[in-house]
Amino acid sequence: MLTEADLDRMLPQVCAWAEFQERHILAEGEPLTPAQREDATAMGVAHPDRVRVLRVPSVPVPELPELRTAAASLGFLPGGAAGMALGYGVFLQDNYWSVRGVLAHELAHTSQYERLGGFAPFLRQYLTECLAVGYHQSALEQEAVTKSAGVGREGVGE
């Protein structure tokens, strides 16, 4: 069973993985379109011009076995996510590339990264919430669901 102490111990590795992925997305991804920038602003993103989106066949998960196991125990299934925000970088799975609500949901998470002050504070809070109450019930996840609900989300999973 994953504990809060386990999360604290793994947080530096999780942050390093997330920062690496963000750099990759920022280098290879596309800037937001004008309509997407409007959605980003509506989701609370302070700097939508910094966001880049990268289309992928599946959203990557960490390769380190310990991090993969931790991700699975928190409900982050390999290849199952429609998208993932990592700071200003957003992965979007091919099947969801044109689903406006999925990007809006991920942009709500980008806004949370900004508000909470970056990778470590965001990931600490998000993962602790997932551990305590579950992925779908976490406060940050529910906030993103609520904010993006009016943007054609239609129940698509993260």
Salt bridges, closest charged atoms under 4 A:
ASP6 OD1 - ARG9 NH2 3.42
ASP8 OD1 - ARG124 NH1 2.61
ASP39 OD2 - ARG100 NE 2.75
GLU66 OE2 - ARG9 NH1 2.64
ASP94 OD1 - ARG55 NE 3.17
GLU141 OE2 - HIS105 NE2 2.85
GLU141 OE1 - HIS109 NE2 3.08
GLU143 OE2 - ARG115 NH1 2.90
GLU143 OE2 - LYS147 NZ 3.62
GLU158 OE2 - HIS105 NE2 3.23
GLU158 OE2 - ARG153 NH2 2.07
